Amino acid sequence: MDSSKLSYFGYMKLARERFDLLTQQYPELINLSTRELEIFEQLLSDKTLNHIAEDLFISESAVHFHCKNIYKKLNVSSRRQFLIKYRKLAD
């Protein structure tokens, strides 16, 4: 196996371990889809919806749609509540 495959699998293992730790602390995260998890991370970085859309190569309305689903699944009603609840994950 070449080094690029090893680094990819190593990265995936670390990502999975990090996700497992996060879901122990925040079990509600397990309900988020892969795309919602990507947007979840972007929301923590204080990016605008437009910047998130550009980074993920999707429309701003798609980001807005996913944000509404994320907020509903995490039982928050706004980005402000979201940031209050999950801000420490960004540190």
PDB file of N, CA, C and O in Angstrom:
ATOM      1  N   MET A   1       0.851  -1.175   0.000  1.00  0.00           N
ATOM      2  CA  MET A   1       0.000   0.000   0.000  1.00  0.00           C
ATOM      3  C   MET A   1       0.896   1.237   0.000  1.00  0.00           C
ATOM      4  O   MET A   1       1.839   1.328   0.787  1.00  0.00           O
ATOM      5  N   ASP A   2       0.596   2.189  -0.890  1.00  0.00           N
ATOM      6  CA  ASP A   2       1.437   3.381  -0.943  1.00  0.00           C
ATOM      7  C   ASP A   2       1.100   4.341   0.201  1.00  0.00           C
ATOM      8  O   ASP A   2       0.086   4.196   0.884  1.00  0.00           O
ATOM      9  N   SER A   3       1.979   5.320   0.383  1.00  0.00           N
ATOM     10  CA  SER A   3       1.841   6.216   1.537  1.00  0.00           C
ATOM     11  C   SER A   3       0.581   7.077   1.480  1.00  0.00           C
ATOM     12  O   SER A   3       0.040   7.442   2.524  1.00  0.00           O
ATOM     13  N   SER A   4       0.101   7.411   0.266  1.00  0.00           N
ATOM     14  CA  SER A   4      -1.115   8.233   0.193  1.00  0.00           C
ATOM     15  C   SER A   4      -2.327   7.471   0.711  1.00  0.00           C
ATOM     16  O   SER A   4      -3.198   8.058   1.353  1.00  0.00           O
ATOM     17  N   LYS A   5      -2.394   6.168   0.439  1.00  0.00           N
ATOM     18  CA  LYS A   5      -3.495   5.363   0.962  1.00  0.00           C
ATOM     19  C   LYS A   5      -3.377   5.221   2.471  1.00  0.00           C
ATOM     20  O   LYS A   5      -4.377   5.272   3.188  1.00  0.00           O
ATOM     21  N   LEU A   6      -2.140   5.040   2.953  1.00  0.00           N
ATOM     22  CA  LEU A   6      -1.939   4.938   4.395  1.00  0.00           C
ATOM     23  C   LEU A   6      -2.358   6.225   5.089  1.00  0.00           C
ATOM     24  O   LEU A   6      -3.020   6.190   6.126  1.00  0.00           O
ATOM     25  N   SER A   7      -1.971   7.359   4.519  1.00  0.00           N
ATOM     26  CA  SER A   7      -2.331   8.618   5.168  1.00  0.00           C
ATOM     27  C   SER A   7      -3.841   8.843   5.106  1.00  0.00           C
ATOM     28  O   SER A   7      -4.421   9.394   6.042  1.00  0.00           O
ATOM     29  N   TYR A   8      -4.479   8.425   4.021  1.00  0.00           N
ATOM     30  CA  TYR A   8      -5.934   8.552   3.926  1.00  0.00           C
ATOM     31  C   TYR A   8      -6.608   7.709   5.000  1.00  0.00           C
ATOM     32  O   TYR A   8      -7.491   8.191   5.709  1.00  0.00           O
ATOM     33  N   PHE A   9      -6.190   6.446   5.119  1.00  0.00           N
ATOM     34  CA  PHE A   9      -6.800   5.567   6.112  1.00  0.00           C
ATOM     35  C   PHE A   9      -6.464   6.018   7.531  1.00  0.00           C
ATOM     36  O   PHE A   9      -7.282   5.876   8.440  1.00  0.00           O
ATOM     37  N   GLY A  10      -5.274   6.553   7.720  1.00  0.00           N
ATOM     38  CA  GLY A  10      -4.909   7.106   9.022  1.00  0.00           C
ATOM     39  C   GLY A  10      -5.783   8.297   9.375  1.00  0.00           C
ATOM     40  O   GLY A  10      -6.237   8.438  10.510  1.00  0.00           O
ATOM     41  N   TYR A  11      -6.012   9.149   8.387  1.00  0.00           N
ATOM     42  CA  TYR A  11      -6.882  10.304   8.597  1.00  0.00           C
ATOM     43  C   TYR A  11      -8.298   9.853   8.931  1.00  0.00           C
ATOM     44  O   TYR A  11      -8.923  10.387   9.847  1.00  0.00           O
ATOM     45  N   MET A  12      -8.803   8.876   8.192  1.00  0.00           N
ATOM     46  CA  MET A  12     -10.165   8.388   8.431  1.00  0.00           C
ATOM     47  C   MET A  12     -10.288   7.767   9.825  1.00  0.00           C
ATOM     48  O   MET A  12     -11.309   7.927  10.494  1.00  0.00           O
ATOM     49  N   LYS A  13      -9.248   7.064  10.253  1.00  0.00           N
ATOM     50  CA  LYS A  13      -9.266   6.465  11.592  1.00  0.00           C
ATOM     51  C   LYS A  13      -9.318   7.556  12.658  1.00  0.00           C
ATOM     52  O   LYS A  13     -10.088   7.463  13.615  1.00  0.00           O
ATOM     53  N   LEU A  14      -8.495   8.589  12.487  1.00  0.00           N
ATOM     54  CA  LEU A  14      -8.500   9.702  13.443  1.00  0.00           C
ATOM     55  C   LEU A  14      -9.841  10.430  13.442  1.00  0.00           C
ATOM     56  O   LEU A  14     -10.348  10.806  14.498  1.00  0.00           O
ATOM     57  N   ALA A  15     -10.406  10.624  12.265  1.00  0.00           N
ATOM     58  CA  ALA A  15     -11.708  11.288  12.175  1.00  0.00           C
ATOM     59  C   ALA A  15     -12.774  10.467  12.883  1.00  0.00           C
ATOM     60  O   ALA A  15     -13.623  11.016  13.586  1.00  0.00           O
ATOM     61  N   ARG A  16     -12.732   9.161  12.699  1.00  0.00           N
ATOM     62  CA  ARG A  16     -13.721   8.287  13.345  1.00  0.00           C
ATOM     63  C   ARG A  16     -13.551   8.317  14.868  1.00  0.00           C
ATOM     64  O   ARG A  16     -14.536   8.367  15.604  1.00  0.00           O
ATOM     65  N   GLU A  17     -12.294   8.287  15.337  1.00  0.00           N
ATOM     66  CA  GLU A  17     -12.037   8.341  16.776  1.00  0.00           C
ATOM     67  C   GLU A  17     -12.537   9.661  17.360  1.00  0.00           C
ATOM     68  O   GLU A  17     -13.126   9.684  18.441  1.00  0.00           O
ATOM     69  N   ARG A  18     -12.299  10.758  16.642  1.00  0.00           N
ATOM     70  CA  ARG A  18     -12.762  12.071  17.102  1.00  0.00           C
ATOM     71  C   ARG A  18     -14.288  12.108  17.154  1.00  0.00           C
ATOM     72  O   ARG A  18     -14.872  12.611  18.114  1.00  0.00           O
ATOM     73  N   PHE A  19     -14.926  11.574  16.119  1.00  0.00           N
ATOM     74  CA  PHE A  19     -16.389  11.540  16.088  1.00  0.00           C
ATOM     75  C   PHE A  19     -16.932  10.707  17.239  1.00  0.00           C
ATOM     76  O   PHE A  19     -17.909  11.098  17.876  1.00  0.00           O
ATOM     77  N   ASP A  20     -16.312   9.567  17.512  1.00  0.00           N
ATOM     78  CA  ASP A  20     -16.759   8.714  18.620  1.00  0.00           C
ATOM     79  C   ASP A  20     -16.665   9.449  19.957  1.00  0.00           C
ATOM     80  O   ASP A  20     -17.565   9.342  20.789  1.00  0.00           O
ATOM     81  N   LEU A  21     -15.575  10.193  20.162  1.00  0.00           N
ATOM     82  CA  LEU A  21     -15.427  10.972  21.396  1.00  0.00           C
ATOM     83  C   LEU A  21     -16.488  12.070  21.490  1.00  0.00           C
ATOM     84  O   LEU A  21     -17.072  12.293  22.551  1.00  0.00           O
ATOM     85  N   LEU A  22     -16.728  12.746  20.377  1.00  0.00           N
ATOM     86  CA  LEU A  22     -17.735  13.810  20.372  1.00  0.00           C
ATOM     87  C   LEU A  22     -19.127  13.275  20.669  1.00  0.00           C
ATOM     88  O   LEU A  22     -19.893  13.901  21.401  1.00  0.00           O
ATOM     89  N   THR A  23     -19.456  12.120  20.104  1.00  0.00           N
ATOM     90  CA  THR A  23     -20.800  11.583  20.322  1.00  0.00           C
ATOM     91  C   THR A  23     -20.974  11.010  21.720  1.00  0.00           C
ATOM     92  O   THR A  23     -22.102  10.835  22.180  1.00  0.00           O
ATOM     93  N   GLN A  24     -19.878  10.717  22.397  1.00  0.00           N
ATOM     94  CA  GLN A  24     -19.991  10.329  23.805  1.00  0.00           C
ATOM     95  C   GLN A  24     -20.411  11.543  24.629  1.00  0.00           C
ATOM     96  O   GLN A  24     -21.243  11.439  25.530  1.00  0.00           O
ATOM     97  N   GLN A  25     -19.828  12.685  24.309  1.00  0.00           N
ATOM     98  CA  GLN A  25     -20.136  13.919  25.035  1.00  0.00           C
ATOM     99  C   GLN A  25     -21.448  14.552  24.552  1.00  0.00           C
ATOM    100  O   GLN A  25     -22.203  15.119  25.343  1.00  0.00           O
ATOM    101  N   TYR A  26     -21.706  14.447  23.251  1.00  0.00           N
ATOM    102  CA  TYR A  26     -22.902  15.032  22.634  1.00  0.00           C
ATOM    103  C   TYR A  26     -23.601  13.958  21.797  1.00  0.00           C
ATOM    104  O   TYR A  26     -23.455  13.944  20.575  1.00  0.00           O
ATOM    105  N   PRO A  27     -24.352  13.065  22.429  1.00  0.00           N
ATOM    106  CA  PRO A  27     -24.965  11.950  21.694  1.00  0.00           C
ATOM    107  C   PRO A  27     -25.923  12.384  20.584  1.00  0.00           C
ATOM    108  O   PRO A  27     -26.182  11.615  19.659  1.00  0.00           O
ATOM    109  N   GLU A  28     -26.445  13.598  20.666  1.00  0.00           N
ATOM    110  CA  GLU A  28     -27.367  14.071  19.630  1.00  0.00           C
ATOM    111  C   GLU A  28     -26.693  14.231  18.268  1.00  0.00           C
ATOM    112  O   GLU A  28     -27.372  14.268  17.242  1.00  0.00           O
ATOM    113  N   LEU A  29     -25.351  14.326  18.251  1.00  0.00           N
ATOM    114  CA  LEU A  29     -24.635  14.490  16.986  1.00  0.00           C
ATOM    115  C   LEU A  29     -24.740  13.258  16.099  1.00  0.00           C
ATOM    116  O   LEU A  29     -24.581  13.357  14.882  1.00  0.00           O
ATOM    117  N   ILE A  30     -25.002  12.114  16.685  1.00  0.00           N
ATOM    118  CA  ILE A  30     -25.110  10.877  15.915  1.00  0.00           C
ATOM    119  C   ILE A  30     -26.268  10.958  14.921  1.00  0.00           C
ATOM    120  O   ILE A  30     -26.279  10.232  13.927  1.00  0.00           O
ATOM    121  N   ASN A  31     -27.244  11.836  15.178  1.00  0.00           N
ATOM    122  CA  ASN A  31     -28.412  11.978  14.303  1.00  0.00           C
ATOM    123  C   ASN A  31     -28.152  12.829  13.064  1.00  0.00           C
ATOM    124  O   ASN A  31     -28.995  12.892  12.169  1.00  0.00           O
ATOM    125  N   LEU A  32     -26.992  13.484  13.003  1.00  0.00           N
ATOM    126  CA  LEU A  32     -26.692  14.348  11.865  1.00  0.00           C
ATOM    127  C   LEU A  32     -26.155  13.530  10.694  1.00  0.00           C
ATOM    128  O   LEU A  32     -25.398  12.577  10.878  1.00  0.00           O
ATOM    129  N   SER A  33     -26.560  13.921   9.493  1.00  0.00           N
ATOM    130  CA  SER A  33     -26.041  13.280   8.281  1.00  0.00           C
ATOM    131  C   SER A  33     -24.599  13.735   8.047  1.00  0.00           C
ATOM    132  O   SER A  33     -24.107  14.642   8.720  1.00  0.00           O
ATOM    133  N   THR A  34     -23.941  13.106   7.102  1.00  0.00           N
ATOM    134  CA  THR A  34     -22.566  13.485   6.772  1.00  0.00           C
ATOM    135  C   THR A  34     -22.503  14.950   6.349  1.00  0.00           C
ATOM    136  O   THR A  34     -21.632  15.687   6.812  1.00  0.00           O
ATOM    137  N   ARG A  35     -23.407  15.379   5.481  1.00  0.00           N
ATOM    138  CA  ARG A  35     -23.421  16.773   5.026  1.00  0.00           C
ATOM    139  C   ARG A  35     -23.730  17.715   6.189  1.00  0.00           C
ATOM    140  O   ARG A  35     -23.141  18.792   6.286  1.00  0.00           O
ATOM    141  N   GLU A  36     -24.637  17.325   7.060  1.00  0.00           N
ATOM    142  CA  GLU A  36     -24.950  18.156   8.224  1.00  0.00           C
ATOM    143  C   GLU A  36     -23.745  18.275   9.150  1.00  0.00           C
ATOM    144  O   GLU A  36     -23.522  19.335   9.734  1.00  0.00           O
ATOM    145  N   LEU A  37     -22.970  17.212   9.291  1.00  0.00           N
ATOM    146  CA  LEU A  37     -21.753  17.287  10.108  1.00  0.00           C
ATOM    147  C   LEU A  37     -20.735  18.240   9.494  1.00  0.00           C
ATOM    148  O   LEU A  37     -20.056  18.974  10.211  1.00  0.00           O
ATOM    149  N   GLU A  38     -20.629  18.230   8.166  1.00  0.00           N
ATOM    150  CA  GLU A  38     -19.722  19.168   7.495  1.00  0.00           C
ATOM    151  C   GLU A  38     -20.155  20.606   7.771  1.00  0.00           C
ATOM    152  O   GLU A  38     -19.323  21.465   8.062  1.00  0.00           O
ATOM    153  N   ILE A  39     -21.431  20.859   7.680  1.00  0.00           N
ATOM    154  CA  ILE A  39     -21.951  22.206   7.916  1.00  0.00           C
ATOM    155  C   ILE A  39     -21.854  22.562   9.396  1.00  0.00           C
ATOM    156  O   ILE A  39     -21.568  23.710   9.737  1.00  0.00           O
ATOM    157  N   PHE A  40     -22.090  21.597  10.272  1.00  0.00           N
ATOM    158  CA  PHE A  40     -21.931  21.793  11.717  1.00  0.00           C
ATOM    159  C   PHE A  40     -20.540  22.359  12.013  1.00  0.00           C
ATOM    160  O   PHE A  40     -20.409  23.351  12.731  1.00  0.00           O
ATOM    161  N   GLU A  41     -19.508  21.726  11.460  1.00  0.00           N
ATOM    162  CA  GLU A  41     -18.134  22.200  11.690  1.00  0.00           C
ATOM    163  C   GLU A  41     -17.928  23.599  11.139  1.00  0.00           C
ATOM    164  O   GLU A  41     -17.278  24.430  11.774  1.00  0.00           O
ATOM    165  N   GLN A  42     -18.476  23.863   9.965  1.00  0.00           N
ATOM    166  CA  GLN A  42     -18.333  25.186   9.358  1.00  0.00           C
ATOM    167  C   GLN A  42     -19.045  26.260  10.194  1.00  0.00           C
ATOM    168  O   GLN A  42     -18.550  27.380  10.326  1.00  0.00           O
ATOM    169  N   LEU A  43     -20.188  25.915  10.744  1.00  0.00           N
ATOM    170  CA  LEU A  43     -20.927  26.872  11.575  1.00  0.00           C
ATOM    171  C   LEU A  43     -20.126  27.273  12.807  1.00  0.00           C
ATOM    172  O   LEU A  43     -20.212  28.412  13.265  1.00  0.00           O
ATOM    173  N   LEU A  44     -19.356  26.349  13.336  1.00  0.00           N
ATOM    174  CA  LEU A  44     -18.535  26.649  14.512  1.00  0.00           C
ATOM    175  C   LEU A  44     -17.425  27.644  14.199  1.00  0.00           C
ATOM    176  O   LEU A  44     -16.910  28.304  15.102  1.00  0.00           O
ATOM    177  N   SER A  45     -17.055  27.756  12.933  1.00  0.00           N
ATOM    178  CA  SER A  45     -15.953  28.640  12.556  1.00  0.00           C
ATOM    179  C   SER A  45     -16.405  30.072  12.263  1.00  0.00           C
ATOM    180  O   SER A  45     -15.610  30.892  11.805  1.00  0.00           O
ATOM    181  N   ASP A  46     -17.678  30.374  12.527  1.00  0.00           N
ATOM    182  CA  ASP A  46     -18.228  31.724  12.323  1.00  0.00           C
ATOM    183  C   ASP A  46     -18.281  32.161  10.858  1.00  0.00           C
ATOM    184  O   ASP A  46     -18.349  33.357  10.574  1.00  0.00           O
ATOM    185  N   LYS A  47     -18.251  31.218   9.940  1.00  0.00           N
ATOM    186  CA  LYS A  47     -18.370  31.566   8.523  1.00  0.00           C
ATOM    187  C   LYS A  47     -19.816  31.927   8.209  1.00  0.00           C
ATOM    188  O   LYS A  47     -20.748  31.428   8.841  1.00  0.00           O
ATOM    189  N   THR A  48     -19.986  32.793   7.234  1.00  0.00           N
ATOM    190  CA  THR A  48     -21.334  33.113   6.772  1.00  0.00           C
ATOM    191  C   THR A  48     -21.883  31.926   5.983  1.00  0.00           C
ATOM    192  O   THR A  48     -21.131  31.055   5.546  1.00  0.00           O
ATOM    193  N   LEU A  49     -23.202  31.907   5.809  1.00  0.00           N
ATOM    194  CA  LEU A  49     -23.802  30.837   5.011  1.00  0.00           C
ATOM    195  C   LEU A  49     -23.263  30.854   3.588  1.00  0.00           C
ATOM    196  O   LEU A  49     -23.080  29.800   2.979  1.00  0.00           O
ATOM    197  N   ASN A  50     -23.010  32.041   3.057  1.00  0.00           N
ATOM    198  CA  ASN A  50     -22.453  32.160   1.714  1.00  0.00           C
ATOM    199  C   ASN A  50     -21.065  31.528   1.634  1.00  0.00           C
ATOM    200  O   ASN A  50     -20.767  30.807   0.681  1.00  0.00           O
ATOM    201  N   HIS A  51     -20.216  31.793   2.623  1.00  0.00           N
ATOM    202  CA  HIS A  51     -18.875  31.202   2.631  1.00  0.00           C
ATOM    203  C   HIS A  51     -18.932  29.686   2.796  1.00  0.00           C
ATOM    204  O   HIS A  51     -18.158  28.962   2.170  1.00  0.00           O
ATOM    205  N   ILE A  52     -19.838  29.213   3.628  1.00  0.00           N
ATOM    206  CA  ILE A  52     -20.004  27.768   3.799  1.00  0.00           C
ATOM    207  C   ILE A  52     -20.415  27.146   2.470  1.00  0.00           C
ATOM    208  O   ILE A  52     -19.881  26.110   2.073  1.00  0.00           O
ATOM    209  N   ALA A  53     -21.358  27.775   1.789  1.00  0.00           N
ATOM    210  CA  ALA A  53     -21.815  27.275   0.487  1.00  0.00           C
ATOM    211  C   ALA A  53     -20.658  27.203  -0.505  1.00  0.00           C
ATOM    212  O   ALA A  53     -20.507  26.209  -1.216  1.00  0.00           O
ATOM    213  N   GLU A  54     -19.848  28.247  -0.555  1.00  0.00           N
ATOM    214  CA  GLU A  54     -18.694  28.261  -1.458  1.00  0.00           C
ATOM    215  C   GLU A  54     -17.710  27.156  -1.110  1.00  0.00           C
ATOM    216  O   GLU A  54     -17.214  26.464  -1.999  1.00  0.00           O
ATOM    217  N   ASP A  55     -17.423  26.984   0.168  1.00  0.00           N
ATOM    218  CA  ASP A  55     -16.469  25.954   0.600  1.00  0.00           C
ATOM    219  C   ASP A  55     -16.940  24.546   0.264  1.00  0.00           C
ATOM    220  O   ASP A  55     -16.132  23.676  -0.061  1.00  0.00           O
ATOM    221  N   LEU A  56     -18.253  24.323   0.344  1.00  0.00           N
ATOM    222  CA  LEU A  56     -18.802  22.980   0.129  1.00  0.00           C
ATOM    223  C   LEU A  56     -19.360  22.785  -1.282  1.00  0.00           C
ATOM    224  O   LEU A  56     -19.873  21.715  -1.608  1.00  0.00           O
ATOM    225  N   PHE A  57     -19.258  23.824  -2.118  1.00  0.00           N
ATOM    226  CA  PHE A  57     -19.719  23.755  -3.509  1.00  0.00           C
ATOM    227  C   PHE A  57     -21.204  23.417  -3.607  1.00  0.00           C
ATOM    228  O   PHE A  57     -21.620  22.596  -4.425  1.00  0.00           O
ATOM    229  N   ILE A  58     -21.992  24.071  -2.752  1.00  0.00           N
ATOM    230  CA  ILE A  58     -23.446  23.924  -2.792  1.00  0.00           C
ATOM    231  C   ILE A  58     -24.061  25.320  -2.730  1.00  0.00           C
ATOM    232  O   ILE A  58     -23.360  26.299  -2.471  1.00  0.00           O
ATOM    233  N   SER A  59     -25.350  25.411  -2.965  1.00  0.00           N
ATOM    234  CA  SER A  59     -26.007  26.721  -2.940  1.00  0.00           C
ATOM    235  C   SER A  59     -26.213  27.198  -1.502  1.00  0.00           C
ATOM    236  O   SER A  59     -26.240  26.408  -0.559  1.00  0.00           O
ATOM    237  N   GLU A  60     -26.353  28.501  -1.373  1.00  0.00           N
ATOM    238  CA  GLU A  60     -26.618  29.074  -0.054  1.00  0.00           C
ATOM    239  C   GLU A  60     -27.964  28.587   0.486  1.00  0.00           C
ATOM    240  O   GLU A  60     -28.116  28.387   1.691  1.00  0.00           O
ATOM    241  N   SER A  61     -28.935  28.397  -0.403  1.00  0.00           N
ATOM    242  CA  SER A  61     -30.238  27.894   0.054  1.00  0.00           C
ATOM    243  C   SER A  61     -30.125  26.458   0.564  1.00  0.00           C
ATOM    244  O   SER A  61     -30.851  26.070   1.479  1.00  0.00           O
ATOM    245  N   ALA A  62     -29.226  25.668  -0.016  1.00  0.00           N
ATOM    246  CA  ALA A  62     -29.001  24.305   0.487  1.00  0.00           C
ATOM    247  C   ALA A  62     -28.387  24.353   1.883  1.00  0.00           C
ATOM    248  O   ALA A  62     -28.753  23.562   2.752  1.00  0.00           O
ATOM    249  N   VAL A  63     -27.461  25.276   2.097  1.00  0.00           N
ATOM    250  CA  VAL A  63     -26.862  25.434   3.427  1.00  0.00           C
ATOM    251  C   VAL A  63     -27.942  25.838   4.427  1.00  0.00           C
ATOM    252  O   VAL A  63     -28.007  25.301   5.532  1.00  0.00           O
ATOM    253  N   HIS A  64     -28.776  26.777   4.036  1.00  0.00           N
ATOM    254  CA  HIS A  64     -29.868  27.225   4.913  1.00  0.00           C
ATOM    255  C   HIS A  64     -30.789  26.056   5.263  1.00  0.00           C
ATOM    256  O   HIS A  64     -31.182  25.900   6.419  1.00  0.00           O
ATOM    257  N   PHE A  65     -31.130  25.241   4.278  1.00  0.00           N
ATOM    258  CA  PHE A  65     -31.968  24.061   4.488  1.00  0.00           C
ATOM    259  C   PHE A  65     -31.326  23.116   5.504  1.00  0.00           C
ATOM    260  O   PHE A  65     -31.987  22.647   6.431  1.00  0.00           O
ATOM    261  N   HIS A  66     -30.027  22.840   5.318  1.00  0.00           N
ATOM    262  CA  HIS A  66     -29.319  21.944   6.240  1.00  0.00           C
ATOM    263  C   HIS A  66     -29.232  22.551   7.641  1.00  0.00           C
ATOM    264  O   HIS A  66     -29.351  21.835   8.634  1.00  0.00           O
ATOM    265  N   CYS A  67     -29.026  23.854   7.724  1.00  0.00           N
ATOM    266  CA  CYS A  67     -28.963  24.516   9.037  1.00  0.00           C
ATOM    267  C   CYS A  67     -30.277  24.345   9.791  1.00  0.00           C
ATOM    268  O   CYS A  67     -30.273  24.057  10.988  1.00  0.00           O
ATOM    269  N   LYS A  68     -31.394  24.519   9.102  1.00  0.00           N
ATOM    270  CA  LYS A  68     -32.693  24.332   9.762  1.00  0.00           C
ATOM    271  C   LYS A  68     -32.818  22.910  10.303  1.00  0.00           C
ATOM    272  O   LYS A  68     -33.312  22.704  11.411  1.00  0.00           O
ATOM    273  N   ASN A  69     -32.369  21.930   9.516  1.00  0.00           N
ATOM    274  CA  ASN A  69     -32.427  20.538   9.976  1.00  0.00           C
ATOM    275  C   ASN A  69     -31.490  20.295  11.157  1.00  0.00           C
ATOM    276  O   ASN A  69     -31.841  19.589  12.102  1.00  0.00           O
ATOM    277  N   ILE A  70     -30.302  20.881  11.097  1.00  0.00           N
ATOM    278  CA  ILE A  70     -29.333  20.742  12.190  1.00  0.00           C
ATOM    279  C   ILE A  70     -29.918  21.319  13.474  1.00  0.00           C
ATOM    280  O   ILE A  70     -29.888  20.670  14.519  1.00  0.00           O
ATOM    281  N   TYR A  71     -30.448  22.532  13.395  1.00  0.00           N
ATOM    282  CA  TYR A  71     -31.004  23.181  14.580  1.00  0.00           C
ATOM    283  C   TYR A  71     -32.136  22.353  15.170  1.00  0.00           C
ATOM    284  O   TYR A  71     -32.238  22.208  16.388  1.00  0.00           O
ATOM    285  N   LYS A  72     -32.979  21.815  14.307  1.00  0.00           N
ATOM    286  CA  LYS A  72     -34.098  21.000  14.784  1.00  0.00           C
ATOM    287  C   LYS A  72     -33.585  19.745  15.488  1.00  0.00           C
ATOM    288  O   LYS A  72     -34.062  19.403  16.571  1.00  0.00           O
ATOM    289  N   LYS A  73     -32.616  19.058  14.881  1.00  0.00           N
ATOM    290  CA  LYS A  73     -32.081  17.826  15.467  1.00  0.00           C
ATOM    291  C   LYS A  73     -31.339  18.085  16.772  1.00  0.00           C
ATOM    292  O   LYS A  73     -31.313  17.228  17.656  1.00  0.00           O
ATOM    293  N   LEU A  74     -30.737  19.261  16.894  1.00  0.00           N
ATOM    294  CA  LEU A  74     -29.961  19.593  18.089  1.00  0.00           C
ATOM    295  C   LEU A  74     -30.773  20.387  19.109  1.00  0.00           C
ATOM    296  O   LEU A  74     -30.255  20.800  20.146  1.00  0.00           O
ATOM    297  N   ASN A  75     -32.032  20.591  18.805  1.00  0.00           N
ATOM    298  CA  ASN A  75     -32.950  21.267  19.720  1.00  0.00           C
ATOM    299  C   ASN A  75     -32.502  22.695  20.067  1.00  0.00           C
ATOM    300  O   ASN A  75     -32.529  23.111  21.225  1.00  0.00           O
ATOM    301  N   VAL A  76     -32.095  23.419  19.037  1.00  0.00           N
ATOM    302  CA  VAL A  76     -31.808  24.848  19.174  1.00  0.00           C
ATOM    303  C   VAL A  76     -32.634  25.569  18.116  1.00  0.00           C
ATOM    304  O   VAL A  76     -33.014  24.973  17.108  1.00  0.00           O
ATOM    305  N   SER A  77     -32.909  26.837  18.343  1.00  0.00           N
ATOM    306  CA  SER A  77     -33.772  27.547  17.396  1.00  0.00           C
ATOM    307  C   SER A  77     -33.055  28.610  16.578  1.00  0.00           C
ATOM    308  O   SER A  77     -33.662  29.244  15.715  1.00  0.00           O
ATOM    309  N   SER A  78     -31.767  28.811  16.842  1.00  0.00           N
ATOM    310  CA  SER A  78     -31.035  29.842  16.107  1.00  0.00           C
ATOM    311  C   SER A  78     -29.543  29.523  16.116  1.00  0.00           C
ATOM    312  O   SER A  78     -29.067  28.675  16.870  1.00  0.00           O
ATOM    313  N   ARG A  79     -28.831  30.230  15.253  1.00  0.00           N
ATOM    314  CA  ARG A  79     -27.384  30.057  15.226  1.00  0.00           C
ATOM    315  C   ARG A  79     -26.772  30.517  16.550  1.00  0.00           C
ATOM    316  O   ARG A  79     -25.795  29.940  17.026  1.00  0.00           O
ATOM    317  N   ARG A  80     -27.346  31.543  17.124  1.00  0.00           N
ATOM    318  CA  ARG A  80     -26.843  32.026  18.416  1.00  0.00           C
ATOM    319  C   ARG A  80     -26.935  30.934  19.483  1.00  0.00           C
ATOM    320  O   ARG A  80     -25.969  30.686  20.206  1.00  0.00           O
ATOM    321  N   GLN A  81     -28.093  30.284  19.582  1.00  0.00           N
ATOM    322  CA  GLN A  81     -28.241  29.185  20.545  1.00  0.00           C
ATOM    323  C   GLN A  81     -27.289  28.039  20.212  1.00  0.00           C
ATOM    324  O   GLN A  81     -26.701  27.425  21.103  1.00  0.00           O
ATOM    325  N   PHE A  82     -27.147  27.764  18.928  1.00  0.00           N
ATOM    326  CA  PHE A  82     -26.219  26.724  18.479  1.00  0.00           C
ATOM    327  C   PHE A  82     -24.805  27.024  18.975  1.00  0.00           C
ATOM    328  O   PHE A  82     -24.140  26.154  19.538  1.00  0.00           O
ATOM    329  N   LEU A  83     -24.352  28.258  18.764  1.00  0.00           N
ATOM    330  CA  LEU A  83     -22.991  28.628  19.161  1.00  0.00           C
ATOM    331  C   LEU A  83     -22.811  28.606  20.676  1.00  0.00           C
ATOM    332  O   LEU A  83     -21.754  28.209  21.165  1.00  0.00           O
ATOM    333  N   ILE A  84     -23.821  29.024  21.417  1.00  0.00           N
ATOM    334  CA  ILE A  84     -23.736  28.972  22.877  1.00  0.00           C
ATOM    335  C   ILE A  84     -23.565  27.529  23.343  1.00  0.00           C
ATOM    336  O   ILE A  84     -22.774  27.246  24.243  1.00  0.00           O
ATOM    337  N   LYS A  85     -24.306  26.631  22.726  1.00  0.00           N
ATOM    338  CA  LYS A  85     -24.298  25.226  23.144  1.00  0.00           C
ATOM    339  C   LYS A  85     -23.038  24.471  22.707  1.00  0.00           C
ATOM    340  O   LYS A  85     -22.550  23.608  23.437  1.00  0.00           O
ATOM    341  N   TYR A  86     -22.508  24.791  21.514  1.00  0.00           N
ATOM    342  CA  TYR A  86     -21.426  23.980  20.944  1.00  0.00           C
ATOM    343  C   TYR A  86     -20.111  24.733  20.733  1.00  0.00           C
ATOM    344  O   TYR A  86     -19.167  24.161  20.188  1.00  0.00           O
ATOM    345  N   ARG A  87     -20.023  25.984  21.144  1.00  0.00           N
ATOM    346  CA  ARG A  87     -18.830  26.802  20.900  1.00  0.00           C
ATOM    347  C   ARG A  87     -17.543  26.148  21.405  1.00  0.00           C
ATOM    348  O   ARG A  87     -16.497  26.267  20.766  1.00  0.00           O
ATOM    349  N   LYS A  88     -17.610  25.467  22.537  1.00  0.00           N
ATOM    350  CA  LYS A  88     -16.380  24.891  23.098  1.00  0.00           C
ATOM    351  C   LYS A  88     -15.769  23.828  22.190  1.00  0.00           C
ATOM    352  O   LYS A  88     -14.593  23.497  22.341  1.00  0.00           O
ATOM    353  N   LEU A  89     -16.541  23.290  21.255  1.00  0.00           N
ATOM    354  CA  LEU A  89     -15.992  22.317  20.311  1.00  0.00           C
ATOM    355  C   LEU A  89     -15.052  22.970  19.307  1.00  0.00           C
ATOM    356  O   LEU A  89     -14.214  22.292  18.711  1.00  0.00           O
ATOM    357  N   ALA A  90     -15.182  24.269  19.116  1.00  0.00           N
ATOM    358  CA  ALA A  90     -14.340  24.984  18.159  1.00  0.00           C
ATOM    359  C   ALA A  90     -12.960  25.288  18.725  1.00  0.00           C
ATOM    360  O   ALA A  90     -12.036  25.590  17.970  1.00  0.00           O
ATOM    361  N   ASP A  91     -12.811  25.212  20.022  1.00  0.00           N
ATOM    362  CA  ASP A  91     -11.524  25.555  20.664  1.00  0.00           C
ATOM    363  C   ASP A  91     -10.485  24.477  20.476  1.00  0.00           C
ATOM    364  O   ASP A  91      -9.358  24.615  20.953  1.00  0.00           O
TER     365      ASP A  91
END
